[in-house]
Amino acid sequence: MTAITAAMEDYLKVIYGLDERGNRITTQAIAERLDVAAPSVTGMLKRLADINLIEHERYRSIELTDAGRKVALEVVRHHRLLELYLAEALGYSWDEVHDEADRLEHLISEEFERRIDAALGHPTFDPHGDPIPTIAGDVSAVPEDRLSTLEPGDSATVVRVSDKDAEKLRYLGSLGLYPEADVTVIERMPFNGPLRVRVGDDEHVVGLELAASVHVHSTAADGESSNQV
């Protein structure tokens, strides 16, 4: 059997992440996420297809096989558990944990993973609201609504924030837009302008691009949930 390298795991994790967020899985998208050249991606995709970890034909979609998904979920589980452990046990801020977990996710043993999981109380979400896969490979659903799609008067609870850009995370944190924060849209500026929102007792203006990176659990006007996680 061909040994699965850390580089292969990185590719499988990226493919899983693109699919998880509903993004189109393309060579260019993978190259951008991993900061590598497109020809390098093409070569790796061929290797992954040869060992039955992905299904891919040239100019067609890229999909994880059952075996590839299993590997990807294990790496994602390591990554997200590490993020939460770094934040809760070691005091890392939510904008620092992603890169640190990237460096550690390939190195920890299954025993270390189990001990982190137990120490954290078997958590289901990481600091950014990303679901942590179970050992069996089950993953909790995340609402599809985005802050950018809400209308004036709509209220919601933040459930997930993209962790790909540390600077954006720091800025969103300064606005109080963490998972479990309550937010209400006060105004949508005209001509595709930004949103004016209330977070707690404070008001902020948030651009649509930034607001699109914030997943929310919308609440109906009567205060009852309009979406189920």
Phi, psi and chi 1 to 4 in degrees:
 res  aa     phi    psi   chi1   chi2   chi3   chi4
   1 MET       -  143.9  -67.4  179.9   62.3      -
   2 THR   -76.4  130.1  -58.2      -      -      -
   3 ALA   -68.4  137.5      -      -      -      -
   4 ILE   -88.4  116.4  -61.0  174.4      -      -
   5 THR   -85.5  168.3   65.4      -      -      -
   6 ALA   -61.5  -36.8      -      -      -      -
   7 ALA   -63.1  -41.9      -      -      -      -
   8 MET   -62.0  -42.9  -70.0  177.3  177.2      -
   9 GLU   -60.8  -39.2  -69.3  179.2  -17.3      -
  10 ASP   -60.8  -43.7  -76.1  -21.7      -      -
  11 TYR   -63.5  -44.7  -86.4   80.4      -      -
  12 LEU   -64.2  -38.3  -64.9  171.1      -      -
  13 LYS   -64.9  -41.6 -175.9 -179.7   74.1  169.1
  14 VAL   -65.5  -43.5  164.8      -      -      -
  15 ILE   -60.6  -44.2  -67.6  168.8      -      -
  16 TYR   -60.9  -45.3  173.3   83.1      -      -
  17 GLY   -63.1  -40.9      -      -      -      -
  18 LEU   -62.3  -44.7  -71.3  167.9      -      -
  19 ASP   -66.5  -40.5 -178.2   60.4      -      -
  20 GLU   -59.3  -35.1 -177.7 -173.2   33.6      -
  21 ARG   -95.5    7.0  -71.9  169.8  172.4   77.1
  22 GLY    77.4   17.3      -      -      -      -
  23 ASN   -87.5  151.7  -63.9  -39.7      -      -
  24 ARG   -70.1  132.1 -171.6  160.5  173.7 -101.5
  25 ILE   -92.7  105.2  -54.3  170.7      -      -
  26 THR  -127.3  163.8   64.2      -      -      -
  27 THR   -57.7  -42.3  -61.7      -      -      -
  28 GLN   -65.9  -40.7 -174.7   58.9   36.8      -
  29 ALA   -63.4  -41.3      -      -      -      -
  30 ILE   -65.7  -43.1  -64.4  170.0      -      -
  31 ALA   -59.8  -40.9      -      -      -      -
  32 GLU   -67.7  -41.0  -70.3  174.2   -1.2      -
  33 ARG   -66.0  -36.9  -70.3  -66.0 -178.8   93.3
  34 LEU   -96.9   -5.4  -68.8  172.3      -      -
  35 ASP    57.2   49.2 -166.0   22.9      -      -
  36 VAL  -128.5  167.0  -62.9      -      -      -
  37 ALA   -75.7  148.3      -      -      -      -
  38 ALA   -56.4  -40.6      -      -      -      -
  39 PRO   -60.9  -33.2  -27.3   37.2      -      -
  40 SER   -65.5  -38.0  -62.9      -      -      -
  41 VAL   -64.9  -44.0  175.8      -      -      -
  42 THR   -57.6  -44.3  -59.4      -      -      -
  43 GLY   -64.4  -43.2      -      -      -      -
  44 MET   -67.5  -38.6  178.0   60.1   83.8      -
  45 LEU   -61.8  -36.9  -67.6  178.9      -      -
  46 LYS   -64.4  -42.0 -176.4  178.5 -175.7  -52.4
  47 ARG   -62.9  -43.4  -69.6  175.5   63.3 -168.3
  48 LEU   -65.9  -37.1  -66.2  173.2      -      -
  49 ALA   -68.5  -37.8      -      -      -      -
  50 ASP   -63.1  -29.7  -73.0  -15.9      -      -
  51 ILE  -104.9   18.9   58.5  175.5      -      -
  52 ASN    63.2   37.5 -165.0   38.3      -      -
  53 LEU  -100.7  -20.7  -67.0  176.2      -      -
  54 ILE  -138.5  162.0   65.5  167.9      -      -
  55 GLU  -111.4  123.3  -66.8  180.0   -5.9      -
  56 HIS  -156.5  128.4  174.7   52.0      -      -
  57 GLU  -121.6  147.9  -65.7 -179.1   21.5      -
  58 ARG   -54.6  134.3 -168.3  171.7 -179.6  134.3
  59 TYR    66.3   14.1  -54.6  121.2      -      -
  60 ARG  -121.2  176.4  -64.5 -168.8  179.4 -176.8
  61 SER   -66.2  159.1   63.5      -      -      -
  62 ILE  -112.1  126.9  -58.4  164.0      -      -
  63 GLU  -134.1  144.4  -64.0 -178.8    3.2      -
  64 LEU   -75.4  138.1  -65.4  171.0      -      -
  65 THR   -77.8  174.1   62.4      -      -      -
  66 ASP   -58.5  -40.7  -71.9  -15.6      -      -
  67 ALA   -66.6  -41.0      -      -      -      -
  68 GLY   -66.5  -38.4      -      -      -      -
  69 ARG   -66.0  -38.7  179.0  177.8  170.7   81.6
  70 LYS   -60.9  -44.8 -178.3  178.0  179.8  179.9
  71 VAL   -64.3  -44.7  174.6      -      -      -
  72 ALA   -60.8  -44.4      -      -      -      -
  73 LEU   -64.3  -34.9  -75.6  171.4      -      -
  74 GLU   -66.1  -41.9  179.9   65.1   19.9      -
  75 VAL   -67.5  -42.6  179.9      -      -      -
  76 VAL   -61.6  -40.6  169.4      -      -      -
  77 ARG   -61.4  -47.4  176.5  172.7  164.9   79.3
  78 HIS   -55.9  -49.3  -77.3 -172.8      -      -
  79 HIS   -60.0  -49.6 -178.3   94.1      -      -
  80 ARG   -74.1  -33.8  -66.7  176.1 -178.8  174.9
  81 LEU   -63.8  -42.3  -81.2  171.9      -      -
  82 LEU   -63.1  -41.5  -78.0  164.2      -      -
  83 GLU   -57.7  -46.3  -74.2 -168.4  -28.5      -
  84 LEU   -67.6  -39.9 -170.9   59.2      -      -
  85 TYR   -63.4  -43.9 -176.3   74.8      -      -
  86 LEU   -61.3  -39.0  -71.1  165.0      -      -
  87 ALA   -73.8  -46.5      -      -      -      -
  88 GLU   -84.1  -37.3  -66.8 -159.6   -3.4      -
  89 ALA   -94.6  -30.1      -      -      -      -
  90 LEU  -115.2    0.6  -59.0 -179.4      -      -
  91 GLY    77.3   16.9      -      -      -      -
  92 TYR   -67.9  146.4  -80.1   69.0      -      -
  93 SER   -79.4  161.7   62.7      -      -      -
  94 TRP   -67.3  -17.9   78.8  -30.7      -      -
  95 ASP   -87.9   -6.8   56.2  -79.6      -      -
  96 GLU   -99.0  -23.3  -64.0  174.3  -41.6      -
  97 VAL   -72.7  -28.7  -64.7      -      -      -
  98 HIS   -62.4  -52.4  179.2   74.7      -      -
  99 ASP   -65.3  -37.3  -71.7  -14.6      -      -
 100 GLU   -65.9  -43.0 -162.2   69.8   56.6      -
 101 ALA   -65.3  -34.0      -      -      -      -
 102 ASP   -57.5  -39.1  -93.7  -13.6      -      -
 103 ARG   -74.5  -26.2  -71.4 -173.8  -80.2  -90.8
 104 LEU  -100.2  -20.5  -64.4  170.9      -      -
 105 GLU   -60.9  -29.4   64.4 -166.7   15.3      -
 106 HIS   -85.7   -9.0  -54.1  -67.3      -      -
 107 LEU  -101.7  -24.8  -55.7  176.8      -      -
 108 ILE   -77.8  149.1   67.0  172.4      -      -
 109 SER   -83.6  167.8   66.6      -      -      -
 110 GLU   -66.3  -33.0  -59.8  -49.1  -58.3      -
 111 GLU   -66.1  -42.1  176.5   60.9   23.9      -
 112 PHE   -64.1  -40.4 -171.0   64.9      -      -
 113 GLU   -58.6  -46.7  173.6 -152.2  -58.2      -
 114 ARG   -62.0  -38.6  -76.6 -169.3  -71.0  -89.4
 115 ARG   -70.0  -39.2  -66.9 -163.3  179.9 -156.8
 116 ILE   -62.1  -46.0  -71.0  177.4      -      -
 117 ASP   -57.5  -47.1 -174.9   38.5      -      -
 118 ALA   -66.1  -42.1      -      -      -      -
 119 ALA   -63.2  -30.9      -      -      -      -
 120 LEU   -88.4   -2.6  -66.5  171.1      -      -
 121 GLY    81.8   29.7      -      -      -      -
 122 HIS    55.9   61.5  -51.5  -69.2      -      -
 123 PRO   -70.3  159.7   30.3  -37.2      -      -
 124 THR  -113.5  -10.6   52.5      -      -      -
 125 PHE  -140.0  149.0  -66.4   91.7      -      -
 126 ASP   -90.5 -176.8   75.3    6.2      -      -
 127 PRO   -62.5  -20.9  -22.6   33.7      -      -
 128 HIS   -97.0    2.4  -47.0  105.6      -      -
 129 GLY    88.3    6.3      -      -      -      -
 130 ASP   -75.1  134.1  -69.4  -35.4      -      -
 131 PRO   -69.0  138.5   24.2  -32.7      -      -
 132 ILE   -92.9  117.1  -61.1  172.0      -      -
 133 PRO   -59.5  144.8  -21.3   33.0      -      -
 134 THR   -76.6  170.4   67.0      -      -      -
 135 ILE   -59.3  -33.1  -68.2  176.3      -      -
 136 ALA   -77.9   -7.1      -      -      -      -
 137 GLY    92.7   13.1      -      -      -      -
 138 ASP   -83.7  142.8  -61.8  -39.9      -      -
 139 VAL  -132.0  128.8 -175.3      -      -      -
 140 SER   -66.8  146.0  -60.6      -      -      -
 141 ALA   -75.0  150.9      -      -      -      -
 142 VAL  -122.6  133.7  176.0      -      -      -
 143 PRO   -54.9  144.2  -25.4   34.9      -      -
 144 GLU   -86.4  -15.8  -65.8  -62.5  -36.1      -
 145 ASP   -60.9  143.8  -70.5  -15.8      -      -
 146 ARG  -117.9  151.4  -52.7  -67.5 -178.0  102.6
 147 LEU   -56.4  -33.7  178.6   57.3      -      -
 148 SER   -65.8  -18.7   57.3      -      -      -
 149 THR   -95.4   -7.0   65.6      -      -      -
 150 LEU   -74.0  152.4  -59.1 -173.8      -      -
 151 GLU  -105.2  160.9  -64.0  -63.6  -29.1      -
 152 PRO   -52.9  132.5  -29.0   36.8      -      -
 153 GLY    96.1  -18.1      -      -      -      -
 154 ASP   -72.7  139.7  -72.6  -12.5      -      -
 155 SER  -118.0  154.0  -65.6      -      -      -
 156 ALA  -160.2  168.3      -      -      -      -
 157 THR  -115.6  131.4  -60.3      -      -      -
 158 VAL   -67.7  131.1  176.7      -      -      -
 159 VAL  -119.8  -23.0  -65.1      -      -      -
 160 ARG  -157.5  140.1 -174.5 -174.9 -157.2 -179.9
 161 VAL  -132.8  133.6  179.2      -      -      -
 162 SER   -59.2  134.6  173.3      -      -      -
 163 ASP  -104.9   15.8   63.8   -5.1      -      -
 164 LYS   -79.6  -17.5  -63.4  -61.8 -179.5  -79.0
 165 ASP  -128.3  108.3 -171.7  -40.7      -      -
 166 ALA   -62.8  -36.9      -      -      -      -
 167 GLU   -64.5  -41.2 -172.9  174.0  -10.8      -
 168 LYS   -64.8  -38.9  -76.4 -176.1  179.6  179.3
 169 LEU   -62.3  -42.4  -80.1  173.9      -      -
 170 ARG   -61.2  -41.5  -76.8 -168.5  -69.5  -86.0
 171 TYR   -68.1  -45.8 -177.4   68.9      -      -
 172 LEU   -61.4  -37.5  -72.1  169.0      -      -
 173 GLY   -62.1  -37.7      -      -      -      -
 174 SER   -66.0  -23.0   73.8      -      -      -
 175 LEU   -89.8   -5.6  -56.6 -178.0      -      -
 176 GLY    83.0   12.7      -      -      -      -
 177 LEU   -88.4   63.1  -72.6  169.9      -      -
 178 TYR   -94.7  161.0  -67.2   98.8      -      -
 179 PRO   -53.0  138.1  -30.4   38.4      -      -
 180 GLU    84.3   -3.5  -59.9 -174.2    5.6      -
 181 ALA   -74.2  141.6      -      -      -      -
 182 ASP   -91.0  136.7  -66.4  -35.9      -      -
 183 VAL  -137.6  141.8   57.1      -      -      -
 184 THR  -128.2  133.2  -60.7      -      -      -
 185 VAL   -83.0  122.8  175.0      -      -      -
 186 ILE   -92.7  -41.1  -59.7  170.3      -      -
 187 GLU  -155.3  142.1  179.9 -177.3    6.8      -
 188 ARG  -105.0  118.3  -67.9 -175.7   71.7   94.8
 189 MET   -66.6  147.2  -55.3  -63.1 -176.1      -
 190 PRO   -68.8  165.7   24.9  -33.3      -      -
 191 PHE    58.5   47.2  -53.9  110.3      -      -
 192 ASN    61.4   33.9 -152.0   34.5      -      -
 193 GLY   -81.7 -175.8      -      -      -      -
 194 PRO   -74.3  175.8   28.9  -35.9      -      -
 195 LEU  -101.6  144.3  -56.9  177.1      -      -
 196 ARG  -103.1  121.1 -173.7  160.5   63.3   91.7
 197 VAL  -127.3  157.9  -57.3      -      -      -
 198 ARG  -111.6  127.2  180.0 -179.2  -64.5  111.9
 199 VAL  -122.0  109.1 -175.4      -      -      -
 200 GLY    65.6 -124.7      -      -      -      -
 201 ASP   -97.6    1.6  -64.1  -32.6      -      -
 202 ASP  -108.0  151.7  -60.4  -40.6      -      -
 203 GLU  -112.2  142.8  -68.8 -173.3   10.8      -
 204 HIS  -141.8  158.7  -55.0  -73.7      -      -
 205 VAL  -107.7  126.0  174.7      -      -      -
 206 VAL  -125.2  125.9 -177.6      -      -      -
 207 GLY   -64.8  153.4      -      -      -      -
 208 LEU   -63.6  -37.7  -71.2 -176.3      -      -
 209 GLU   -62.5  -43.4 -179.1 -179.1   -5.9      -
 210 LEU   -68.4  -41.5 -171.2   62.0      -      -
 211 ALA   -63.2  -28.4      -      -      -      -
 212 ALA   -69.4  -16.7      -      -      -      -
 213 SER   -89.2    1.6   68.1      -      -      -
 214 VAL  -109.7  111.0  179.9      -      -      -
 215 HIS   -80.4  139.4  -71.0 -110.5      -      -
 216 VAL  -133.0  155.4  -64.4      -      -      -
 217 HIS  -103.2  103.5 -172.4 -176.7      -      -
 218 SER   -70.3  151.8  -59.9      -      -      -
 219 THR  -122.2  140.8   51.4      -      -      -
 220 ALA   -73.5  168.7      -      -      -      -
 221 ALA   -60.9  -30.4      -      -      -      -
 222 ASP   -83.3    3.2   60.6    2.5      -      -
 223 GLY    89.0   -2.3      -      -      -      -
 224 GLU   -89.9  153.3  -66.7 -177.2   -0.5      -
 225 SER   -65.7  135.0  170.2      -      -      -
 226 SER   -99.5   -8.6   62.0      -      -      -
 227 ASN  -135.8  145.8  -67.0  -66.6      -      -
 228 GLN  -110.2  132.1  -65.1  -62.8  -41.2      -
 229 VAL   -72.7      -  178.6      -      -      -
